[in-house]
Amino acid sequence: MRNVFAFLFGAGLWAGATGCGSSAEADSPASATTVRPAYFPLKEYLDAQAARLTQQQPAVEKRVTLRGSAPETARVPKVDWAQELQVFYQADINKPALRGAYAIDSAALSDGTRQVTYTRKPGFENAVVRLAVVRDASGVRAVDATLQQNNPLFYSEKKLQLQGEAGTLAAYQVRGVQKLVLFDTLRYATNARLVR
């Protein structure tokens, strides 16, 4: 089980570092200026959640599926939240190179929440394809992101989902597929729920 978790998040971090920009870019002095984010400030949201969860220290129940095998379930009592949420930083669309890369659509939903969807415009490749954020009066209820990376040697697609309750992260999911030339397609999924 431990190897499966290590593989999934290691593979996710490797793919993110090769195509979608690294978190080092976001932490550079140039980005530390007080420029208002063009899109949803995902990095700040994740930083705040990681800090809050580090204080609260909830356990996590994870269910992992790799290559179509039977799901494995584990309860993780202590989590390094900065590391655990690292894969979600790949969905940050506020990088300087992505300014103007997204069409923004906002809609009020029937349950009283509001959804803002950021969709990648044509001509911007190997970036977040779509990011949707649902909010209510208490804060972020859901974040859904689709990421793709495609070149002659490698194809990767990830679907990331964060779910919140009363402004605090309650569950998250990572599903993906990777295909390297000359290798079999790898499909994986991780579902996690915080246990307080």
N, C-alpha and C positions, 0 to 999 in steps of 0.2 A: 504494500500500500504506500509506504513512504517513497519508494522508487517512482510510483505512478505520479504522486503529487509533485515530486522533484522534477520529473520529466515535463509535466504539463506547464508548470510555471517557468521552468528554465527555457522550454521551447517558446513560450509566449514572450519572454523577455528578449530572447535572441532575435525573433522575428521583428519585434518592435524596434530593436536597436538598429536593424539593417534597413528599415524602410520608412518608418513613421516619425523619425526624429527621436532623440534621446532626451531624458529628463535633464541632462546636463545643459541642453540648449535652453530649457525653461529657467534654469537657475543661473544663467550667465548674467554678468553685470548689465548688459544692454537691455535685458528683459526686466530688470529690477526697477526700471523707471515707473512713474505713475501713469502710464498710458492705460486708458480705460479699455478693458477687454472688448473685442468686437463681438464675441460670442459668449455662450455660457462659460463661466470661470470654473471649469471642471477641476483643474489643479488645486485651486483654493478650496473647493468643496471636499476633495479627497484629503487634503492636508488637515482640514478641520475634523473630518470623520476619523482619520487615523489618530489624531491627538485625543479626541473624545473617547475612542474605543481603547486606547492605551491606558487611559485612566480607569475606565470601567472594567476592563479585562473580561469580557464575556467569552464563554466557550463557543466553539463553532462545530456544527455537524456538517460533514462534507460527504457528498455522494459523487464518485468519480467513475466515468466510463471511458475506456481507452480501446480503440480498434474494435468496437462492437462487442467487447467482452462483457461478462456479467458485471453489473455495477458493484463497486466496493464502497462501503460506508465506514466512516471513522468520526470519532468525536475528538476534537483537538482542544484541550483545556486552556492552553496558553498560546497566544498568537502574537507574532511581531507584525503589527498592523501596517506599518510603513512598507514592509516587504510584501505582505499579503495583498495589498491593494495596488501594487506596482503595475500589474498588467493593465489596470484601468487608466493609468496615466497616458497610455498610448492613444486614448481617444480624445486627448486634449486638442482642440482645434484653434486655440488662441496663439499658435506660433506665428511669428511675423511673416513667414513665407506663405501662410494660408489666409492672410487678410484679403477679403474680397472673394475667397474661394467658395463661399457657401451662400445659397439662397435660404432665406429665413421665412418660415411660415408659423403663424401663431393662431391657436384656436381654443375657445372655451369648450370644455367637455361637459357632458350631461351630469356628471357627478360633482360638479362645482370646481373641478380642477382646471388648470390651464396647461396646454401642451405647446411647447415651442420646438419646432423641428428644423434642423440645419441640414441641408442636402447639398452635397458637393456638386459644383458646377462642372460642365464639360471642360476638358483641358487640364484638369488637376488630377494627376495620377498618383497611385500609391499613397493615398491618404485616407482619412476617415471618410467613408462613403456617406454615412448618415448618423446624426446624433439627435435624439429626441429626449426632451426633459419635461417631466410632468411635475407641477407644483400645486400645492394648496396653501392655505393660510399658515400651516405649521412648518412649511419648508418643502424640500424636494421629496416627492413621492416615488419617482422612478427616473432612471437614466438608462436609455437603450442606445447602443452604438454598434455600427457595423463597420469593420475595418477590412480592407483588402490590400494585398500586395501581389503584384503580378509582373514577372519578367520571364525571359526565356528559360531560366533555370529553376524558378521557384514560384509557386502559387500558394497564397495563404489567405484564408478568410476567417475572421473571428466575429462572433456576436457576443457582446458584453451587456450585462444587465445588472443594475443596482436597484434595490427596492428599499424605500425608507418608511418609517413610521414615526410620526411626531418629530420630524427633522433629523432622526438618527437612523443610520444604516441598519436594516433588519435582515436582508438576504442579498445574495449576489450569485450570478451565474456566468460562466464562460463556456461557450461552445465554439468549436472550430474545426477546420480542415486544413491540412498542409499537404502539398505535393511537391516533392523534389524530382527533377528529371532522373529517370532510371530507378526510382524507388516507388514503393507502393504508397497509395494515398493513406494518410493518417487522419482519423476522425477522433475527436475527444470532447468530453463534456465534464464540467464540474458544477455542481449545485451546492450552495452553502447557505446555512441558516444560522443566525446568531442565537445562542441560548443564554438567556439572562436569568 
